């Protein structure tokens, strides 16, 4: 049985870009399932969703398509907790196991 990965994505940036991002194909690109929007304010979009365990290249690729936005992904799979920041194709990432 494959593990589920629980994700929380926070996107920060200009209002116009955030609105366009929200209606884009970001869910398909990240292979997100069961997405629930938690916050949509003028400069911040937050949602949670589920994926199969994934590599962070998808997030990095998505950030290249949206260079004016900062994408923060908080995820947990099994006993691993991670945080990634992607901006204009650049990726910072840390992960801990417990």
ABEGO torsion letter per residue (X at the ends): XBBBBBBBBBBBEBAAAAAAAAABAAAAAAGBBGBBBABBBAABBBBBBBBBBBBAAAAAAAAAABAABBBBBBBBBEABBBBBBBBGGBBBBBBBBX
